[in-house]
Amino acid sequence: MAKRIRKARAVLTVLGRLGFHAHSGDVVAELAKYGIEVNAGLVRKVKIELMKDASGVRRQKAKAAMNEPRPKVRAVRKTPARRSQGK
């Protein structure tokens, strides 16, 4: 029995090998060499989901950085300078 391969996972693998900016047709042709049939629409969908995941991570990191508590530093009490006692 042949091993089943998820098509989206196969597209991700080929994108990693060819580069993220590879054309959809190139990815389809590369997968056809291995007997995996996908269409250009699936390749575009996988690329978009990958971009969404990456931007979501950046937003979460930025949001987490804003929510971190600031260190509490006690303010130094300001007192007027002492005047020297003149004779």
Rosetta blueprint (number, residue, H / E / L):
1 M L
2 A L
3 K L
4 R L
5 I L
6 R L
7 K H
8 A H
9 R H
10 A H
11 V H
12 L H
13 T H
14 V H
15 L H
16 G H
17 R H
18 L H
19 G L
20 F L
21 H L
22 A L
23 H L
24 S H
25 G H
26 D H
27 V H
28 V H
29 A H
30 E H
31 L H
32 A H
33 K H
34 Y L
35 G L
36 I L
37 E L
38 V L
39 N L
40 A H
41 G H
42 L H
43 V H
44 R H
45 K H
46 V H
47 K H
48 I H
49 E H
50 L H
51 M H
52 K H
53 D H
54 A H
55 S H
56 G H
57 V H
58 R H
59 R H
60 Q H
61 K H
62 A H
63 K H
64 A H
65 A H
66 M H
67 N H
68 E L
69 P L
70 R L
71 P L
72 K L
73 V L
74 R L
75 A L
76 V L
77 R L
78 K L
79 T L
80 P L
81 A L
82 R L
83 R L
84 S L
85 Q L
86 G L
87 K L
